[in-house]
């Protein structure tokens, strides 16, 4: 081999939705390069141990946050000689979606890693280490784009939810107000919702609880 | 570093459309592993020389085929310990689109690399080296999916084309017949076509030649 091998890392944009705002998990780096800067959860691929890069990012998230995201999607590669002062490096980046309620539960269960993480609104990010700001921009664009024609937003909701909660989630991601009856007609047409038979809100303003029929991504643009 | 560094490669699915069939460029490997098997054009990232992996694949395509594709898009990473018998490896794969007429011209101009390549229909592929069959499947799915809402198919056409050629290109990619007046209405609504003022076909059945107004990807799903 005539050329040095690149450093291969994985990074995740762990997204959640809290009080109508998209937030991501960041931690403060405790060593160079970019010591003290905020950064995405990530780490080096352990060749011979990780089966593939998806296994690498799952291991890193488990080790650093104690957490297994229900939804994980490969985003894209960021690479080059300038992004890490140490050497030519490559990051395989991922988008992970987590309901805020699951994060609360994990935090209360005392997952050690999560102590080091802060959730920050994507609209108020501090300067980030490496090219992590570009990774976050790409991740948010992917989520917003894909949400317009798929059930991706469901992965930011608890397992059971009201139609109003569902609509507010789509509105927060798409950054637009949706017309209630159109929205409900679209969900009916997709045929992805299942009525749980349960209700919330008491006798005065009861609201039915729904769940996603099949917890795989429904993508209207495919097939 | 406690772990060996992965081998980092780039591979391209160079797609063209000929006689209504999607075809990809393949060459026969002249060394192990997978000696004599057909494979995608690809190569190892030259860290310290390539600015990033997109520069790597452009260099590889230039060296192996003499060709600069007008459209190049990062597809996804394929990685793992089993895909290459030599070591844990990672391929950043790309989709490249090339009009058949440009390939003809390149071939006649005698680009040395292209002698070694064959264009094979994606519906009649031989067994491929490594996990290249999976890369091709992902590339064709990406092209088909994205073509339903974007101007991606234009990159398989010559610079000037008739509306019938444009419709046949969409039909070949989407594997469906499109209704002529609906198709033309959609293209009008997109506002991406420019009348060149030229015609083909003689006085009996003249057809106007169009071109794409702005040769960047128009993606209806974004913005």
Interface residues (C-beta under 8 A of the other chain):
Chain A: X1 X2 X3 X4 X5 X6 X7 X8 X44 X45 X46 X47 X48 X49 X51 X52 X53 X74 X76 X77 X79 X80 X81 X87 X88 X90 X92 X141 X145 X148 X149 X221 X222
Chain B: X1 X2 X3 X4 X5 X6 X7 X8 X44 X45 X46 X47 X48 X49 X51 X52 X53 X74 X76 X77 X79 X80 X81 X87 X88 X90 X92 X141 X145 X148 X149 X221 X222
